[in-house]
Amino acid sequence: MFTLPTQQTVTMLIDNYLARLCKAPGVPKQVFGGRITESLMPPAEYKMLQDMYAKIGCPPGSWDHLVRADCLAFGKDIRSTASLR
């Protein structure tokens, strides 16, 4: 079953991994639920993902767990913290 990312997921993936890897302090952070759109993917990749998700009990087919307002707000956070060179 799909669950939304938790604060623990954000800390693990961004603070403890990505930010350290990039050596970037104070980065805007958000973890989104993702999307799979069959019509936008090569058939072999779509099949691979469907097979993988079936193993962990996710329903088959295309899905979208993104919230547009959250994505747009995150984009504004990135723009407000980015420096133009």
CYANA upper distance limits for C-alpha pairs under 8 A (distance plus 0.5 A):
  1 MET  CA     56 ILE  CA      8.45
  1 MET  CA     57 GLY  CA      6.66
  1 MET  CA     58 CYS  CA      5.94
  1 MET  CA     59 PRO  CA      8.28
  2 PHE  CA     58 CYS  CA      7.22
  3 THR  CA     33 GLY  CA      8.47
  4 LEU  CA     32 PHE  CA      8.14
  4 LEU  CA     33 GLY  CA      6.34
  5 PRO  CA      9 THR  CA      6.28
  5 PRO  CA     10 VAL  CA      7.68
  5 PRO  CA     31 VAL  CA      6.69
  5 PRO  CA     32 PHE  CA      7.37
  5 PRO  CA     33 GLY  CA      7.16
  6 THR  CA     10 VAL  CA      7.01
  7 GLN  CA     11 THR  CA      6.66
  8 GLN  CA     12 MET  CA      6.53
  9 THR  CA     13 LEU  CA      6.43
  9 THR  CA     31 VAL  CA      8.16
 10 VAL  CA     14 ILE  CA      6.04
 10 VAL  CA     15 ASP  CA      7.54
 10 VAL  CA     29 LYS  CA      7.72
 10 VAL  CA     30 GLN  CA      7.10
 10 VAL  CA     31 VAL  CA      6.55
 11 THR  CA     15 ASP  CA      5.34
 11 THR  CA     16 ASN  CA      6.57
 12 MET  CA     16 ASN  CA      5.57
 12 MET  CA     17 TYR  CA      6.99
 13 LEU  CA     17 TYR  CA      5.73
 13 LEU  CA     18 LEU  CA      6.75
 14 ILE  CA     18 LEU  CA      5.20
 14 ILE  CA     19 ALA  CA      6.14
 14 ILE  CA     29 LYS  CA      7.33
 15 ASP  CA     19 ALA  CA      5.79
 15 ASP  CA     20 ARG  CA      7.32
 16 ASN  CA     20 ARG  CA      6.70
 17 TYR  CA     21 LEU  CA      6.47
 18 LEU  CA     22 CYS  CA      6.58
 19 ALA  CA     23 LYS  CA      6.10
 19 ALA  CA     24 ALA  CA      5.63
 19 ALA  CA     25 PRO  CA      7.01
 19 ALA  CA     27 VAL  CA      7.66
 20 ARG  CA     24 ALA  CA      7.19
 27 VAL  CA     81 THR  CA      8.38
 28 PRO  CA     74 PHE  CA      8.00
 28 PRO  CA     77 ASP  CA      6.73
 28 PRO  CA     78 ILE  CA      6.58
 28 PRO  CA     81 THR  CA      8.17
 29 LYS  CA     74 PHE  CA      8.23
 30 GLN  CA     74 PHE  CA      7.54
 32 PHE  CA     65 HIS  CA      8.07
 32 PHE  CA     66 LEU  CA      6.75
 32 PHE  CA     71 CYS  CA      8.48
 33 GLY  CA     64 ASP  CA      8.27
 33 GLY  CA     65 HIS  CA      5.43
 33 GLY  CA     66 LEU  CA      6.21
 34 GLY  CA     64 ASP  CA      6.79
 34 GLY  CA     65 HIS  CA      5.96
 34 GLY  CA     66 LEU  CA      6.24
 35 ARG  CA     62 SER  CA      8.03
 35 ARG  CA     63 TRP  CA      6.10
 35 ARG  CA     64 ASP  CA      4.73
 35 ARG  CA     65 HIS  CA      6.44
 35 ARG  CA     66 LEU  CA      7.19
 36 ILE  CA     61 GLY  CA      8.41
 36 ILE  CA     62 SER  CA      5.57
 36 ILE  CA     63 TRP  CA      5.82
 36 ILE  CA     64 ASP  CA      6.89
 37 THR  CA     41 MET  CA      7.24
 37 THR  CA     62 SER  CA      5.42
 37 THR  CA     63 TRP  CA      7.10
 37 THR  CA     64 ASP  CA      8.28
 38 GLU  CA     42 PRO  CA      8.44
 38 GLU  CA     43 PRO  CA      8.25
 38 GLU  CA     46 TYR  CA      6.76
 38 GLU  CA     61 GLY  CA      7.90
 38 GLU  CA     62 SER  CA      6.27
 41 MET  CA     45 GLU  CA      7.06
 41 MET  CA     46 TYR  CA      6.46
 42 PRO  CA     46 TYR  CA      6.79
 43 PRO  CA     47 LYS  CA      6.61
 44 ALA  CA     48 MET  CA      6.71
 45 GLU  CA     49 LEU  CA      6.76
 46 TYR  CA     50 GLN  CA      6.63
 47 LYS  CA     51 ASP  CA      6.57
 48 MET  CA     52 MET  CA      6.71
 49 LEU  CA     53 TYR  CA      6.54
 50 GLN  CA     54 ALA  CA      6.50
 50 GLN  CA     60 PRO  CA      6.77
 50 GLN  CA     61 GLY  CA      7.86
 51 ASP  CA     55 LYS  CA      7.06
 52 MET  CA     56 ILE  CA      7.50
 53 TYR  CA     57 GLY  CA      6.80
 53 TYR  CA     58 CYS  CA      5.69
 53 TYR  CA     59 PRO  CA      7.99
 53 TYR  CA     60 PRO  CA      8.06
 54 ALA  CA     58 CYS  CA      6.03
 54 ALA  CA     59 PRO  CA      7.40
 54 ALA  CA     60 PRO  CA      7.44
 66 LEU  CA     70 ASP  CA      8.35
 66 LEU  CA     71 CYS  CA      7.89
 67 VAL  CA     71 CYS  CA      6.85
 68 ARG  CA     72 LEU  CA      6.65
 69 ALA  CA     73 ALA  CA      6.60
 70 ASP  CA     74 PHE  CA      6.67
 71 CYS  CA     75 GLY  CA      6.79
 72 LEU  CA     76 LYS  CA      6.86
 73 ALA  CA     77 ASP  CA      6.85
 74 PHE  CA     78 ILE  CA      6.81
 75 GLY  CA     79 ARG  CA      6.73
 76 LYS  CA     80 SER  CA      6.55
 77 ASP  CA     81 THR  CA      6.85
 78 ILE  CA     82 ALA  CA      6.46
